[in-house]
Amino acid sequence: MNPIFDEFAYAENLLKNGFITFMSIRDLKILAKYYFYIGHLDDQVIIDLQDFCKKFNPQYNEILAEEKIERAIKYGKNEKIKLPIQIEVTKNELSKIKEIKNYKYEKILFCLLFMAKYNRKVFENKYPDKKFNGRYFVNGSIAPALSMAKVYAKRIVQCDIKADLHEYGYFDSNTNHNNVDGGFELFYLDQEWKQEDVAVIIEDLNNIILAYPIYCESCGNLLEKKSRMHNKCNKCYKEEKHEKVKIQTRERVRRYFA
């Protein structure tokens, strides 16, 4: 299950389209936080959640759902809603990611970078007086990053991926719970940078991987999307295909006259 980083936008999508998962407690909790954030009081939030459930679930039973509603309201009162935060990615960070030359791993590293920078910004907003130590961490496993990157792998394969990325030197794969930041440390993020160093700004926090830029491996131009079959722009792909046809034609002619 993907983590939700922009809960405000997520809640507004729920209000428009209904539950992501039927009677999901996570959806109800986020909606409760949303309603409290916009100024609704306890009694009104109960009505809000009940009305939402009735609208998108004609078989809604108020008695059976009472416990879920109560849990959602209790959670919503004690937790702040996650609002959108812009995350900047530098040219140097992108360059380091692309050095691995493995599109699947690139996407994972990009999402790990986002998670580490997001955690850092949340921490800095919460504790503005604490000085940044220049280190970036990701809490827990890499599974959320794989999900965000749309890389689907069984647990044993996830362990292999993590081991590979550790071996390439992108992070320390050993979780250190004694460290105040927790999780494992990333080594490919810039400690200091200027605005002119920024290559990408991640704004859609619930579709992180869409912000990852892909370039044609031949000419270097930005691609709108990467095909399963090739990672070149249409022009370079057609030129390469045309050249292959020419080579194959010459070979057939050579064999014919041999």
C-alpha positions in Angstrom: 0.0 0.0 0.0 1.5 3.3 -1.1 2.1 5.9 1.6 0.1 9.1 1.3 2.2 12.3 1.4 -0.4 14.8 0.3 -3.4 13.9 2.4 -5.3 17.1 1.6 -5.4 16.3 -2.1 -6.1 12.6 -1.3 -9.1 13.6 0.9 -10.5 15.9 -1.8 -10.2 13.0 -4.3 -12.1 10.8 -1.8 -14.9 13.3 -1.5 -15.2 13.4 -5.3 -14.8 9.7 -6.1 -15.4 7.7 -2.9 -13.4 5.1 -1.1 -10.2 3.9 -2.6 -10.8 0.6 -0.8 -14.3 -0.2 0.4 -14.9 1.2 4.0 -11.2 1.7 4.4 -10.2 2.9 7.9 -7.2 4.7 6.3 -9.6 6.7 4.1 -11.8 7.5 7.0 -8.9 8.7 9.1 -7.6 10.9 6.4 -11.1 12.4 5.9 -11.4 13.0 9.6 -8.1 14.9 9.6 -9.3 16.9 6.6 -12.6 17.9 8.2 -10.8 18.9 11.5 -8.3 20.9 9.4 -11.0 22.9 7.7 -12.5 23.8 11.0 -15.3 21.2 11.6 -16.0 20.2 15.3 -16.4 16.7 16.7 -20.2 16.4 16.2 -20.0 17.8 12.7 -17.2 15.4 11.7 -19.3 12.4 12.8 -22.1 13.6 10.5 -19.5 14.3 7.7 -18.1 10.8 7.8 -21.5 9.2 8.0 -22.8 11.2 5.0 -19.7 10.2 3.1 -20.2 6.6 3.8 -23.9 6.8 2.9 -23.2 8.5 -0.4 -20.6 6.0 -1.6 -22.0 2.9 0.1 -25.8 2.4 -0.3 -25.7 -0.5 2.1 -24.0 1.5 4.8 -25.0 0.4 8.3 -24.5 3.1 10.9 -24.4 0.6 13.8 -21.8 -1.7 12.2 -19.7 1.2 11.1 -19.8 3.1 14.5 -16.5 1.7 15.8 -14.7 2.7 12.5 -16.1 6.2 12.7 -15.0 6.6 16.3 -11.5 5.3 15.6 -11.2 7.7 12.6 -12.3 10.7 14.7 -10.0 9.9 17.6 -7.1 9.6 15.1 -8.1 12.7 13.2 -8.1 14.9 16.4 -4.6 13.8 17.4 -2.8 13.8 14.1 -2.1 16.7 11.7 -3.0 16.3 8.0 -0.1 16.0 5.7 -0.1 19.0 3.4 1.8 19.4 0.1 5.5 20.1 0.2 7.7 20.8 -2.8 10.7 18.5 -3.0 13.7 19.7 -5.1 16.1 17.2 -6.8 19.4 18.5 -8.0 21.2 17.8 -11.3 24.0 16.1 -9.4 21.6 13.8 -7.6 19.9 12.8 -10.9 23.4 12.2 -12.4 24.3 9.8 -9.5 21.0 7.9 -9.8 21.5 7.5 -13.6 25.0 6.1 -13.1 23.6 2.8 -12.1 22.2 2.4 -15.7 19.3 0.2 -14.5 15.9 1.8 -15.1 14.2 -0.2 -12.3 16.9 0.7 -9.8 16.9 4.3 -10.9 13.2 4.6 -10.1 13.6 3.1 -6.7 16.5 5.4 -5.9 14.5 8.4 -7.0 11.6 7.4 -4.7 14.0 6.8 -1.8 15.5 10.2 -2.4 12.0 11.7 -2.2 11.1 9.9 1.0 14.4 11.0 2.7 13.9 14.6 1.6 10.3 14.6 2.6 11.1 13.3 6.0 13.8 16.0 6.4 11.4 18.8 5.4 8.8 17.5 7.8 11.4 17.3 10.6 12.6 20.8 9.9 9.1 22.3 9.9 8.4 20.6 13.2 11.8 21.6 14.8 12.9 24.8 13.0 15.6 25.5 15.6 17.5 22.2 15.0 20.4 22.4 12.6 20.5 20.0 9.7 23.4 17.6 10.1 23.6 17.0 6.3 22.5 13.3 6.5 19.4 11.8 5.0 17.6 8.7 6.2 14.7 6.5 5.2 12.7 4.8 7.9 11.9 1.1 7.7 12.1 -1.1 4.5 12.4 -0.2 0.9 9.0 -1.7 0.1 7.2 1.7 0.0 9.8 3.0 -2.4 9.2 0.0 -4.7 5.5 0.5 -4.6 5.9 4.2 -5.4 8.3 3.4 -8.2 5.8 0.8 -9.6 8.4 -2.0 -9.2 6.7 -5.2 -8.1 8.8 -7.7 -6.4 8.4 -10.5 -3.9 10.1 -10.1 -0.5 13.1 -12.2 -1.4 13.6 -10.2 -4.5 13.3 -7.0 -2.5 16.1 -8.2 -0.3 18.3 -8.8 -3.4 17.5 -5.3 -4.7 18.4 -3.7 -1.4 21.6 -5.7 -1.3 22.5 -4.6 -4.8 21.9 -0.9 -4.1 24.0 -1.3 -0.9 26.8 -2.9 -2.8 26.8 0.0 -5.3 27.2 2.3 -2.4 23.9 4.2 -2.5 23.0 3.6 1.1 23.8 1.7 4.3 21.4 -1.2 4.3 21.7 -1.8 8.1 18.8 -0.3 10.0 20.2 1.6 13.0 17.5 2.2 15.6 19.9 3.9 17.9 20.3 6.7 15.4 17.9 9.6 16.2 16.8 9.7 12.5 16.2 5.9 12.3 16.2 3.7 9.2 19.1 3.5 6.8 21.2 6.4 5.5 21.3 7.5 1.8 24.7 8.5 0.4 23.8 10.0 -3.0 22.0 13.2 -1.8 23.6 16.6 -1.8 24.1 18.1 1.6 24.2 21.6 0.2 22.9 23.1 -3.0 21.6 26.3 -4.6 18.5 27.0 -6.5 20.3 26.9 -9.8 21.4 23.3 -9.1 17.7 22.1 -9.1 16.8 19.9 -12.0 13.4 18.6 -10.9 10.7 19.8 -8.5 8.4 17.1 -7.2 4.9 18.6 -6.8 2.5 15.7 -7.2 3.3 13.9 -3.9 0.9 11.0 -4.6 2.5 10.2 -8.0 6.2 10.6 -7.3 7.6 8.5 -10.1 5.9 10.7 -12.8 8.5 13.4 -11.9 11.4 11.2 -12.7 12.9 12.5 -16.0 14.0 9.9 -18.7 16.4 10.9 -21.4 17.2 9.3 -24.8 20.3 7.3 -24.4 21.5 8.3 -27.9 20.9 12.0 -28.2 20.1 13.0 -24.6 16.8 14.6 -25.3 14.0 14.3 -22.6 11.6 11.5 -23.2 7.9 11.9 -22.4 7.8 8.2 -21.4 10.0 5.1 -21.5 8.9 2.2 -23.6 9.3 -1.4 -22.5 11.1 -2.0 -25.8 13.6 0.8 -25.9 14.8 4.0 -24.1 15.4 6.2 -27.1 13.4 9.0 -28.6 11.3 8.2 -31.7 13.8 9.8 -34.0 16.8 7.9 -32.7 14.9 4.7 -32.5 13.8 5.0 -36.1 17.4 5.8 -37.2 18.7 2.8 -35.3 16.1 0.5 -36.8 16.8 1.9 -40.3 20.5 1.3 -39.8 19.9 -2.3 -38.6 17.8 -2.9 -41.7 20.6 -1.6 -43.9 23.1 -3.9 -42.3 20.8 -6.9 -42.6 20.2 -6.1 -46.3 23.9 -5.9 -47.0 24.5 -9.2 -45.2 21.8 -10.9 -47.2 23.3 -9.5 -50.5 26.8 -10.7 -49.4 25.5 -14.2 -48.7 23.6 -14.3 -52.0 26.7 -13.6 -54.0 29.1 -15.6 -51.8 
